Amino acid sequence: MTTQPTIEATQEQLLYANILEKGMLLGLGMMFVTFALYVFGIMPPAVPLDQIASMWSQPVDQYLISVNENFLHKDHLITGWAWLPLLGRGDFLNFLPIAILASVTIVCYSVITPGLFRRGDKAMGIMAIAEVLILALAASGLLTVGH
């Protein structure tokens, strides 16, 4: 006797989709707002708009060095989460909605995990916890390669 797969979404799937949609709309809306603040000069950028295009041909590491040497004058390059103190600059404010969009999956899995365990789906619950831990560790910047 085989069981037929159900085509109805579970509570957890609906909750995940709901949070994902709201997070995507929030991030997308913030992208429009922060980009407008940057492009229209409402918030001054760290790198002047008329000079940014000349730097696009550089490799990322050289670009970071150039930005630091010419505009930021920091002791260390702005990598990882070091952009947070620069949110007052229009070009760095644009990173905030990207970080929000990137974190939505962590929020989704965190919220559905208790429901997975409540309905007895331990394997999916453990995988959801593992997903949250892996994504949070990756986002933390604790694991670095190269530098």
C-alpha positions in Angstrom: 0.0 0.0 0.0 1.5 3.3 -1.1 0.5 6.7 0.2 -0.2 9.5 -2.2 1.8 12.6 -1.8 -0.2 15.6 -0.7 -0.3 18.7 -2.8 -1.3 20.9 0.0 1.3 23.1 1.7 2.0 22.5 5.3 1.7 25.3 8.0 5.5 25.6 8.0 5.7 26.0 4.2 3.0 28.7 4.3 4.7 30.5 7.2 8.1 30.3 5.4 6.5 31.7 2.2 4.7 34.5 4.1 7.9 35.6 5.9 9.9 35.3 2.7 7.5 37.5 0.8 7.4 40.2 3.5 11.2 40.1 3.8 11.6 40.4 0.0 9.2 43.3 -0.2 10.9 45.1 2.7 14.4 44.6 1.2 13.3 45.6 -2.3 11.5 48.7 -1.0 14.5 49.6 1.0 16.7 49.1 -2.1 14.7 51.7 -4.0 14.8 54.2 -1.1 18.5 53.8 -0.2 19.5 54.0 -3.9 17.4 57.2 -4.4 19.1 58.7 -1.3 22.4 57.9 -2.8 21.9 58.8 -6.4 20.0 62.1 -5.7 22.8 63.2 -3.3 20.4 63.3 -0.3 23.0 61.3 1.7 26.6 62.1 0.7 28.6 59.1 -0.6 32.0 58.0 0.6 33.1 57.8 -3.0 31.9 60.7 -5.1 29.5 59.6 -7.9 31.7 61.3 -10.6 34.7 59.2 -9.6 33.2 55.8 -9.0 33.0 54.7 -12.7 36.7 55.2 -13.1 37.3 52.6 -10.4 35.0 49.8 -11.8 37.8 48.3 -13.9 39.8 47.4 -10.8 39.9 44.0 -9.2 37.9 44.0 -5.9 41.0 44.0 -3.7 42.5 47.0 -5.5 39.2 48.8 -5.5 39.0 48.4 -1.7 42.5 49.7 -1.3 41.8 52.7 -3.6 38.6 53.6 -1.8 40.3 53.4 1.6 43.4 55.4 0.5 41.5 58.1 -1.4 38.3 58.5 0.5 37.9 56.6 3.8 41.4 56.8 5.3 40.7 53.9 7.7 43.3 51.8 9.4 41.9 48.7 7.8 40.1 47.9 4.6 36.3 47.9 4.7 35.5 44.2 4.5 33.0 41.9 6.2 30.7 43.9 8.5 33.0 46.9 8.7 30.6 48.8 6.5 28.1 49.2 9.4 29.7 52.3 10.9 29.5 53.9 7.5 25.7 53.7 7.1 25.6 57.5 7.1 27.2 57.5 3.7 24.8 57.0 0.7 26.9 54.3 -1.0 27.3 52.2 2.1 23.6 52.6 3.1 22.8 50.6 0.0 24.4 47.5 1.7 21.6 47.5 4.4 18.8 46.2 2.2 21.1 43.6 0.7 22.0 42.4 4.2 18.3 42.2 5.0 17.5 40.2 1.9 20.4 37.9 2.7 19.1 37.3 6.2 15.5 36.5 5.4 16.2 32.8 4.9 17.7 32.6 8.4 14.6 34.3 9.8 12.3 31.9 7.9 14.0 28.7 9.1 14.2 30.0 12.7 10.5 30.7 12.7 9.4 27.3 11.3 11.7 25.1 13.3 9.5 24.9 16.4 6.5 23.8 14.3 8.5 21.1 12.6 9.4 19.6 16.0 5.8 20.0 17.2 4.4 17.9 14.4 7.1 15.3 14.9 9.2 16.0 11.9 12.6 15.7 13.7 14.7 15.3 10.6 13.4 18.5 9.0 13.7 20.3 12.4 17.3 19.2 12.7 18.0 20.3 9.1 16.4 23.7 9.7 18.5 24.2 12.8 21.6 23.2 10.8 20.6 25.6 8.1 20.3 28.5 10.5 23.6 27.7 12.2 25.5 27.4 8.9 24.0 30.6 7.4 24.6 32.5 10.6 28.2 31.3 10.8 28.7 32.2 7.1 27.2 35.7 7.7 29.2 36.3 10.8 32.5 36.7 9.0 34.2 34.3 11.4 35.1 32.1 8.5 37.5 33.9 6.1 39.5 32.7 3.2 42.5 34.5 1.7 43.3 37.4 3.9 
